[in-house]
Amino acid sequence: MKQFLRFLLLTLVLTTSLAVVSKADSGKENRIDLIGKVVDKYYLDFKPLATIELPRFIYDNGSFHFYRSTTSLLNQSEVFTDAAYIDAEPRRENGLIKPVSYQIVRLDGSSPGFDFSITAHLVYFWLAALVVMLLFFPLAIRYRKGIGRNSEPQGAFQNMFETLVIFIRDEIALQNIGQQKYMMFTPYLLTVFFLILTMNFFGLMPWGVSSTADITVTAVLALFTFAATQIFASKDHWKHVFWFPGVPVPIKFILMPVELIGLFTKPFALCIRLFANMASGKILILSILGTIFIFADLFGSGVAYGTSWFWVFLTLFIYLIKALVSFIQAYVFTILSALFIGMAVADHSDEHGH
């Protein structure tokens, strides 16, 4: 097994080095589009093997327009075109107009009403949700049969996940929400943890996409925590927001806007923290690999070949760090969600020390 892992690692290093250096020495533009690798796309990028375009679904002027791909839209629609073709001739392959920017506009250049098209981040979000369900449905069936309740867990699969489930239940939910209400929120916290962890791990796969590197995904997750916090909040929570007990009346009017702002800064921090950490990790990896291209431009392909092994090994090291960060960010989002929920549902005493 160890020999196989060493062979796999060596093969990965060599193939990556040869691939990036050959591209750097190809005579084309020696650049890596960092932002293009992170932003959402209307296709699944498996280059150089294939590019799978995703369906386009646009609502405009009171009607819905559905196309199985962006290429189909450009060749069938009499209303929309690619934004790159407003001032340029269409690029054709095998007689078909091919997309360039994948940004769809009307023929006059104006933006369509609403673009509900499926994107790569959405696809990987669905895949992450599917993986979580496929993992936990069999576990749920086992527990309903009494395996793990009336007897010890059976097999490495159930034991491994039970360790994580018990940790989240006892060390995160119970410790931050309290004995009376922690079981109400444990399913949500488990779902958030494993969903974020799965999406983070997808970003480590070849051609994979981390949906948590999309601020819209992290914003939706943060909104669920915000909704749980406010819907199940106790009367004392709202009393501490609008009429803080135990302080003079003039101070109450000062604290009220501060507490109201605090309601929204907490989910905002959840959203930005997860998004920034996952997006920056991918940009860092691409930046390190981009050093090979810089060396090829400055010193020639010989220096690029000679130093490529170092940058590839450094990239692999960052990959290991990113794998650890994937766990840490899922844990941080989950524990902060539990903390915010616990602060909102707890019963506070009106007696404060002065």
ChimeraX attribute file (.defattr): number of C-alpha atoms within 10 A of each C-alpha:
attribute: neighborCount
match mode: 1-to-1
recipient: residues
	/A:1	6
	/A:2	7
	/A:3	8
	/A:4	9
	/A:5	10
	/A:6	11
	/A:7	12
	/A:8	11
	/A:9	13
	/A:10	13
	/A:11	12
	/A:12	14
	/A:13	20
	/A:14	13
	/A:15	11
	/A:16	16
	/A:17	23
	/A:18	14
	/A:19	12
	/A:20	20
	/A:21	25
	/A:22	16
	/A:23	16
	/A:24	24
	/A:25	19
	/A:26	11
	/A:27	9
	/A:28	8
	/A:29	11
	/A:30	18
	/A:31	14
	/A:32	14
	/A:33	12
	/A:34	15
	/A:35	12
	/A:36	9
	/A:37	15
	/A:38	20
	/A:39	15
	/A:40	17
	/A:41	19
	/A:42	21
	/A:43	19
	/A:44	20
	/A:45	17
	/A:46	12
	/A:47	9
	/A:48	6
	/A:49	6
	/A:50	9
	/A:51	11
	/A:52	13
	/A:53	21
	/A:54	20
	/A:55	20
	/A:56	21
	/A:57	19
	/A:58	19
	/A:59	15
	/A:60	15
	/A:61	9
	/A:62	6
	/A:63	8
	/A:64	13
	/A:65	15
	/A:66	15
	/A:67	17
	/A:68	13
	/A:69	19
	/A:70	26
	/A:71	22
	/A:72	18
	/A:73	24
	/A:74	21
	/A:75	15
	/A:76	13
	/A:77	13
	/A:78	10
	/A:79	15
	/A:80	22
	/A:81	26
	/A:82	23
	/A:83	21
	/A:84	18
	/A:85	17
	/A:86	14
	/A:87	8
	/A:88	8
	/A:89	9
	/A:90	17
	/A:91	13
	/A:92	10
	/A:93	8
	/A:94	6
	/A:95	8
	/A:96	13
	/A:97	20
	/A:98	19
	/A:99	24
	/A:100	14
	/A:101	12
	/A:102	18
	/A:103	16
	/A:104	24
	/A:105	19
	/A:106	17
	/A:107	16
	/A:108	11
	/A:109	16
	/A:110	11
	/A:111	15
	/A:112	16
	/A:113	15
	/A:114	12
	/A:115	16
	/A:116	14
	/A:117	18
	/A:118	17
	/A:119	18
	/A:120	22
	/A:121	26
	/A:122	18
	/A:123	16
	/A:124	21
	/A:125	22
	/A:126	15
	/A:127	16
	/A:128	23
	/A:129	18
	/A:130	12
	/A:131	15
	/A:132	16
	/A:133	14
	/A:134	11
	/A:135	15
	/A:136	15
	/A:137	11
	/A:138	12
	/A:139	19
	/A:140	12
	/A:141	11
	/A:142	16
	/A:143	16
	/A:144	12
	/A:145	11
	/A:146	13
	/A:147	16
	/A:148	16
	/A:149	11
	/A:150	10
	/A:151	9
	/A:152	11
	/A:153	18
	/A:154	11
	/A:155	8
	/A:156	9
	/A:157	11
	/A:158	19
	/A:159	14
	/A:160	11
	/A:161	14
	/A:162	15
	/A:163	11
	/A:164	13
	/A:165	18
	/A:166	13
	/A:167	13
	/A:168	22
	/A:169	19
	/A:170	16
	/A:171	12
	/A:172	22
	/A:173	30
	/A:174	20
	/A:175	16
	/A:176	20
	/A:177	24
	/A:178	17
	/A:179	11
	/A:180	9
	/A:181	14
	/A:182	22
	/A:183	15
	/A:184	11
	/A:185	18
	/A:186	20
	/A:187	15
	/A:188	17
	/A:189	24
	/A:190	17
	/A:191	16
	/A:192	21
	/A:193	22
	/A:194	23
	/A:195	24
	/A:196	28
	/A:197	23
	/A:198	24
	/A:199	26
	/A:200	27
	/A:201	19
	/A:202	20
	/A:203	23
	/A:204	17
	/A:205	10
	/A:206	8
	/A:207	11
	/A:208	18
	/A:209	28
	/A:210	26
	/A:211	31
	/A:212	30
	/A:213	26
	/A:214	22
	/A:215	18
	/A:216	14
	/A:217	19
	/A:218	23
	/A:219	20
	/A:220	13
	/A:221	20
	/A:222	23
	/A:223	17
	/A:224	15
	/A:225	25
	/A:226	20
	/A:227	13
	/A:228	18
	/A:229	23
	/A:230	17
	/A:231	12
	/A:232	14
	/A:233	18
	/A:234	16
	/A:235	14
	/A:236	18
	/A:237	20
	/A:238	15
	/A:239	14
	/A:240	19
	/A:241	20
	/A:242	16
	/A:243	18
	/A:244	21
	/A:245	16
	/A:246	15
	/A:247	13
	/A:248	9
	/A:249	12
	/A:250	8
	/A:251	12
	/A:252	18
	/A:253	13
	/A:254	11
	/A:255	18
	/A:256	17
	/A:257	13
	/A:258	13
	/A:259	17
	/A:260	14
	/A:261	12
	/A:262	13
	/A:263	17
	/A:264	12
	/A:265	12
	/A:266	16
	/A:267	26
	/A:268	16
	/A:269	15
	/A:270	23
	/A:271	23
	/A:272	16
	/A:273	16
	/A:274	26
	/A:275	22
	/A:276	15
	/A:277	16
	/A:278	22
	/A:279	21
	/A:280	13
	/A:281	19
	/A:282	22
	/A:283	16
	/A:284	15
	/A:285	20
	/A:286	18
	/A:287	16
	/A:288	16
	/A:289	22
	/A:290	20
	/A:291	17
	/A:292	29
	/A:293	26
	/A:294	15
	/A:295	19
	/A:296	22
	/A:297	18
	/A:298	11
	/A:299	11
	/A:300	14
	/A:301	19
	/A:302	13
	/A:303	15
	/A:304	25
	/A:305	20
	/A:306	12
	/A:307	16
	/A:308	25
	/A:309	17
	/A:310	16
	/A:311	19
	/A:312	21
	/A:313	16
	/A:314	15
	/A:315	19
	/A:316	16
	/A:317	13
	/A:318	17
	/A:319	17
	/A:320	13
	/A:321	12
	/A:322	22
	/A:323	16
	/A:324	11
	/A:325	18
	/A:326	24
	/A:327	17
	/A:328	14
	/A:329	22
	/A:330	20
	/A:331	20
	/A:332	16
	/A:333	25
	/A:334	24
	/A:335	20
	/A:336	18
	/A:337	30
	/A:338	27
	/A:339	17
	/A:340	20
	/A:341	25
	/A:342	23
	/A:343	18
	/A:344	24
	/A:345	22
	/A:346	19
	/A:347	13
	/A:348	15
	/A:349	9
	/A:350	12
	/A:351	8
	/A:352	9
	/A:353	6
	/A:354	5
